[in-house]
Amino acid sequence: MDTGSEPIGLAEHILQQAADALIYADRHGHIQRWNAACSALFGFSAKEALGASLDIIIPEHLRSAHWAAFNAALEKGSLKLEGRPTLTRAVHKDGRRLYVEMTFALVKDDAGVAIGSVAMARDVTEKVEKARAASRGAA
């Protein structure tokens, strides 16, 4: 088995072809990986997103809470949700509000120090809006 550049190439293929949006941000919250599903979900090309702050997809009213949790997780080296999916809001490049189901994980170096965070996101806007409409209709 070739242990040269193949794993990196394979990892990039997996990242780009994953059906869910996959975002990796460094310790400073700057986007370092952005797959094709991210572009489809959030509207930003990889060129626009790479190096940008996660703020490009976080609604303004949620940013303070996001950064508090992000920084606390990096400092503690653990996540409050422990990989469980959570429903949250996100914003599309065109300003549309989205409902996204996200899972988060810390990325740690060989010494076990958190160096960033990876998130998988799936658009559930239509599902949430239909459920809310049905509950309003039943009320």
DRENDO-1510 file (C-alpha; in Angstrom, 1 decimal, always signed):
<recs>
REC; n; res; u; v; w
REC; 1; MET; +0.0; +0.0; +0.0 .
REC; 2; ASP; +1.3; +3.4; -0.9 .
REC; 3; THR; +1.7; +5.6; +2.2 .
REC; 4; GLY; +2.9; +8.7; +0.3 .
REC; 5; SER; +0.4; +11.3; -0.9 .
REC; 6; GLU; -2.4; +8.9; -1.6 .
REC; 7; PRO; -4.1; +9.3; +1.8 .
REC; 8; ILE; -4.2; +13.0; +1.5 .
REC; 9; GLY; -5.6; +12.7; -2.0 .
REC; 10; LEU; -8.2; +10.2; -0.8 .
REC; 11; ALA; -9.1; +12.4; +2.1 .
REC; 12; GLU; -9.7; +15.4; -0.2 .
REC; 13; HIS; -11.8; +13.2; -2.5 .
REC; 14; ILE; -13.9; +12.0; +0.4 .
REC; 15; LEU; -14.3; +15.6; +1.7 .
REC; 16; GLN; -15.4; +17.0; -1.6 .
REC; 17; GLN; -17.8; +14.1; -2.4 .
REC; 18; ALA; -19.5; +13.9; +1.0 .
REC; 19; ALA; -23.3; +14.5; +0.7 .
REC; 20; ASP; -23.3; +16.7; +3.8 .
REC; 21; ALA; -21.6; +20.0; +4.2 .
REC; 22; LEU; -18.3; +19.6; +6.0 .
REC; 23; ILE; -16.5; +22.6; +7.4 .
REC; 24; TYR; -13.2; +22.6; +9.3 .
REC; 25; ALA; -12.3; +25.8; +11.2 .
REC; 26; ASP; -9.0; +26.5; +12.9 .
REC; 27; ARG; -8.6; +27.7; +16.5 .
REC; 28; HIS; -9.4; +31.2; +15.4 .
REC; 29; GLY; -12.6; +30.3; +13.7 .
REC; 30; HIS; -11.2; +30.7; +10.2 .
REC; 31; ILE; -12.5; +28.3; +7.6 .
REC; 32; GLN; -9.8; +25.9; +6.4 .
REC; 33; ARG; -11.9; +23.2; +4.6 .
REC; 34; TRP; -15.1; +23.8; +2.7 .
REC; 35; ASN; -16.6; +21.0; +0.6 .
REC; 36; ALA; -18.9; +21.2; -2.4 .
REC; 37; ALA; -21.9; +20.5; -0.2 .
REC; 38; CYS; -21.1; +23.6; +1.8 .
REC; 39; SER; -21.2; +25.7; -1.4 .
REC; 40; ALA; -24.5; +24.2; -2.3 .
REC; 41; LEU; -26.0; +24.7; +1.2 .
REC; 42; PHE; -24.6; +28.1; +2.1 .
REC; 43; GLY; -24.0; +29.7; -1.3 .
REC; 44; PHE; -20.4; +30.7; -0.9 .
REC; 45; SER; -17.8; +29.2; -3.2 .
REC; 46; ALA; -14.7; +27.6; -1.6 .
REC; 47; LYS; -12.7; +30.6; -2.8 .
REC; 48; GLU; -15.0; +32.9; -0.9 .
REC; 49; ALA; -15.2; +30.8; +2.3 .
REC; 50; LEU; -11.6; +29.6; +2.7 .
REC; 51; GLY; -9.8; +31.9; +5.2 .
REC; 52; ALA; -13.0; +33.7; +6.1 .
REC; 53; SER; -14.6; +33.7; +9.6 .
REC; 54; LEU; -17.4; +31.3; +10.4 .
REC; 55; ASP; -19.4; +34.4; +10.9 .
REC; 56; ILE; -20.3; +34.2; +7.2 .
REC; 57; ILE; -22.8; +31.5; +8.0 .
REC; 58; ILE; -23.8; +32.3; +11.5 .
REC; 59; PRO; -26.8; +34.7; +12.0 .
REC; 60; GLU; -25.7; +37.8; +13.8 .
REC; 61; HIS; -27.9; +37.2; +16.8 .
REC; 62; LEU; -26.3; +33.8; +17.4 .
REC; 63; ARG; -22.7; +34.8; +17.0 .
REC; 64; SER; -22.0; +35.7; +20.6 .
REC; 65; ALA; -23.3; +32.3; +21.9 .
REC; 66; HIS; -21.5; +30.5; +19.1 .
REC; 67; TRP; -18.1; +32.0; +19.9 .
REC; 68; ALA; -18.5; +31.5; +23.6 .
REC; 69; ALA; -19.2; +27.8; +23.1 .
REC; 70; PHE; -16.5; +27.5; +20.4 .
REC; 71; ASN; -13.8; +29.0; +22.6 .
REC; 72; ALA; -14.9; +27.0; +25.7 .
REC; 73; ALA; -14.8; +23.8; +23.8 .
REC; 74; LEU; -11.3; +24.5; +22.5 .
REC; 75; GLU; -10.1; +25.5; +26.0 .
REC; 76; LYS; -11.7; +22.4; +27.7 .
REC; 77; GLY; -10.9; +20.0; +24.9 .
REC; 78; SER; -14.4; +18.7; +24.9 .
REC; 79; LEU; -17.8; +19.5; +23.5 .
REC; 80; LYS; -21.0; +20.0; +25.4 .
REC; 81; LEU; -23.0; +18.0; +22.8 .
REC; 82; GLU; -20.5; +15.2; +22.5 .
REC; 83; GLY; -21.2; +14.6; +18.8 .
REC; 84; ARG; -25.0; +14.6; +19.1 .
REC; 85; PRO; -26.8; +16.5; +16.3 .
REC; 86; THR; -28.3; +19.8; +17.1 .
REC; 87; LEU; -30.8; +22.0; +15.2 .
REC; 88; THR; -29.6; +25.5; +14.7 .
REC; 89; ARG; -30.0; +28.5; +12.4 .
REC; 90; ALA; -27.6; +29.5; +9.6 .
REC; 91; VAL; -27.5; +32.1; +7.0 .
REC; 92; HIS; -27.1; +31.7; +3.2 .
REC; 93; LYS; -25.0; +34.1; +1.2 .
REC; 94; ASP; -28.1; +35.6; -0.2 .
REC; 95; GLY; -29.4; +36.4; +3.3 .
REC; 96; ARG; -31.9; +33.6; +3.5 .
REC; 97; ARG; -32.3; +32.0; +7.0 .
REC; 98; LEU; -31.7; +28.3; +7.1 .
REC; 99; TYR; -32.4; +25.5; +9.6 .
REC; 100; VAL; -29.5; +23.2; +9.7 .
REC; 101; GLU; -28.9; +20.0; +11.7 .
REC; 102; MET; -25.2; +20.0; +12.7 .
REC; 103; THR; -22.8; +17.7; +14.4 .
REC; 104; PHE; -19.5; +19.0; +15.8 .
REC; 105; ALA; -16.2; +17.4; +16.7 .
REC; 106; LEU; -12.9; +18.8; +17.9 .
REC; 107; VAL; -9.8; +18.2; +15.9 .
REC; 108; LYS; -6.8; +17.5; +18.1 .
REC; 109; ASP; -3.1; +17.3; +17.3 .
REC; 110; ASP; -0.9; +14.3; +18.2 .
REC; 111; ALA; -0.5; +15.7; +21.7 .
REC; 112; GLY; -4.3; +15.8; +22.2 .
REC; 113; VAL; -4.5; +19.6; +22.0 .
REC; 114; ALA; -7.6; +21.0; +20.2 .
REC; 115; ILE; -6.5; +22.7; +17.1 .
REC; 116; GLY; -9.9; +23.4; +15.5 .
REC; 117; SER; -13.4; +22.1; +15.0 .
REC; 118; VAL; -15.1; +20.2; +12.3 .
REC; 119; ALA; -18.9; +20.4; +11.6 .
REC; 120; MET; -21.2; +18.4; +9.4 .
REC; 121; ALA; -24.3; +20.2; +8.4 .
REC; 122; ARG; -27.5; +19.2; +6.6 .
REC; 123; ASP; -30.3; +21.5; +5.4 .
REC; 124; VAL; -33.5; +20.7; +7.3 .
REC; 125; THR; -35.3; +24.0; +6.5 .
REC; 126; GLU; -38.1; +22.5; +4.5 .
REC; 127; LYS; -38.7; +19.7; +7.1 .
REC; 128; VAL; -38.8; +22.2; +10.0 .
REC; 129; GLU; -41.0; +24.7; +8.2 .
REC; 130; LYS; -43.5; +21.9; +7.3 .
REC; 131; ALA; -43.6; +20.7; +10.9 .
REC; 132; ARG; -44.2; +24.2; +12.2 .
REC; 133; ALA; -46.9; +24.8; +9.6 .
REC; 134; ALA; -48.6; +21.5; +10.6 .
REC; 135; SER; -48.5; +22.4; +14.3 .
REC; 136; ARG; -50.0; +25.8; +13.7 .
REC; 137; GLY; -52.7; +24.2; +11.6 .
REC; 138; ALA; -53.5; +21.8; +14.5 .
REC; 139; ALA; -53.6; +24.6; +17.0 .
</recs>
